[in-house]
Amino acid sequence: MKPDFRPTISAVILLTLGAGLVFGQNSIFSGSQQEVNIKSFLSEICDNNSTLMNVMVKSLASEYMDRNLQHLCTEATHGLLIWITAENLVNIPDLNSKWSYIGRAAAPEDFSGYCAYHPSNGTCSSEHGKLNTSVVILGEKYPERYELRDTVYKKWTNSTLLGSPILAYATLKNRDTAYKYVDQDISYLADTRIEQRLPATVIPGLPLSVYRGKVVAYQAVIGETYYNRVFKTINAVRYMSPYTLVNVTVEGTEEQNYREFRAKLVIVYSDEEGLSWSRALTSVEGATVETSLTDTRVVYGPVVNFKEQSQQVSGVGPSSEAPHTDHRYPGQPIIAKSENIHIHINEMELGQVYPGFRPYAIGAGIILFSVLGIALIDITRRVFRNRRAKRLNLGKYKYANAS
């Protein structure tokens, strides 16, 4: 079966770029033409029985290898298809002159089918013969980076509880001879891992800038997980007996949220604004997988006595070989206290010996000083009013002065 080389000008729309709109007169894109309707072009040229399926498509980026037409038809394109002139093709440094490349007539009116261009002799031949007119060669332009903008998330979120990882370790130790509260600030890493799942046409390994409004929220790499590392502090506090220690573990609850979205994907092909195809905008659908900590807590281990016969010489506190936290003082009855008590202190209560007391103390202080201030103002107002009435013989001073 012979391939059908009938031109479909209505389906294949070409944008011709003049030499004044590109980098300079020596650029490989001087006089190039962009294949706009790629889907229509591939449906026309992709024929498994065609002899052109093994002909190469030139890569216009040194980071990517040339691939044949069959691979392009199977995997589709990840970027732009650009027709460059045969004169500019020879200026590409990594051109393999032993291969043949997809070509066609430069002018739409001279189109007579696609051909195989041979850089070694400068001819473009097909099953219908050689073309005797100027030709352009098919090249593939790959993106340089991506921008994700105007993200709109769907209402539902699929949340999965992953477990309780251990974030940090610490030890509380009471070296004094009396009972006391011992507290310590413990630092831990609360990182957030974000993975952007985009369509398969997006090339892995390229930079991705995620926008929130007009500001870049973070910069990641396509196909890789973005880590937002944040160090936080939690306070561990415990009432302890003399010469005892407690091993402390900071644990967290890790949760994974899966959210789908719609967004605008800006594909940046070149930083040169002179090229009409330097930036492209398309609508995409994807998903965000975010893994983060939803809760942190302090877990206390068993109490350990690190000094035998603690404080028997000084006589302060009860003498016992086993550790205890019974709040017992000389002359007072024993008050039972559990050894496995867990006190949870959140990040808003750092450095407090009695967790949760500070807000009440602040509120009580505000009320007290407000009442005192109002009372002082009222007393001052009464004094000035009485002095004025006495001076002007008003009120109760009117008849007193008259007599």
PyMOL commands that set and color helices and strands:
alter all, ss='L'
color gray80, all
select helices_A, chain A and resi 19-21+38-45+51-54+69-75+86-89+108-110+347-349+357-392+397-402
alter helices_A, ss='H'
color red, helices_A
select strands_A, chain A and resi 14-16+33-35+56-59+67-68+80-85+101-105+115-118+123-126+129-130+135-141+145-153+158-163+166-174+180-189+192-197+207-212+215-221+226-228+231-240+244-268+279-305
alter strands_A, ss='S'
color yellow, strands_A
deselect
rebuild
show_as cartoon
